[in-house]
């Protein structure tokens, strides 16, 4: 799997946006620890999706 910087940066930007939305609108508020874990998980998930759909990644399916 090749690491693609552009997709990673896009995933970081989208994940930070998700984190901001959660911080502003989540009731009850998430603790900062859970918010950071959520954003980190979103970075990995969104990067993987972008890499497989648009990049050179493969899912392992034939």
N, C-alpha and C positions, 0 to 999 in steps of 0.2 A: 504494500500500500504506500503510495507516494504521498508525502505531506504537501498539501497545497495551501500556501499562505493566504491567497485571496479568499478561499472558502472559510478558512479559519478566522480571518478578520471579520468577515460577514457574520459568521456564527457568534463571535464575541459581541458585535454590535447588536444583533438581534437579541441575544441573551441578556445584555445589559438593559435593553428596552423592556424585556419581560420582567426583569428584576425591579425596574422603576415602577412599572404598572402594579406589580405585586405590593411593593412598598407603599404606594399611594392608595390603592383601593382595597387591599385585603383586610377583611374584618373577621375575626380579631387579627391584629397585626402579628406577622411572623417575627420570631426573634431574629437578630442579625445573623446568628450562626446558621439557622435554617435557610435564610434568604441567600447567603453566600453559597451554601451547598446546592440550593436550587439553581442558581445561576451557573455554577460550575457544571452541574449535570446537564443543564440546557445547552451549554457550549459543546459538550461532547456529543449530545444527541443531535443537535442541529448540524454540527460539522459532519457527522457520519452521514446524515441524510443528504446534505449538499454534495458530499464527496461521491456518494453512490449514484445519485440521480443525475448530477451534472458533470461530475469529474471522471477520473479514471478508475474509481474504486469498483470493487465487486462485492457482492453479498455472499458468494460461495454457492449460489444457486447455478445450476447448469444453464 
